[in-house]
Amino acid sequence: MPREALNEEQARAKLELLTQDEIEMALGEVQRERQVRARCYPRWVDEGKMSRIDAKDRMSRQILAEEILSLVLDIALNKQDSTATAA
């Protein structure tokens, strides 16, 4: 079941509530999952459990998720720096 989309204001408010630790934990989990997939996908392709195209597409999406979380973390860190500088 698809989730209801947030408007921009709601999304920004939710992002504001995330802590650096939460973002780092989520990013770490996505990175761990990418490593697992990098080990498993070649074997699954060789065993015929997954097509090479599907493995490549899924890995690309995993990398994109990692990049997005990295950007969210960068924003959080920059916000922290600017808050500390203003104080």
Order of alpha helices (4+ residues) and beta strands (2+ residues): alpha-alpha-alpha
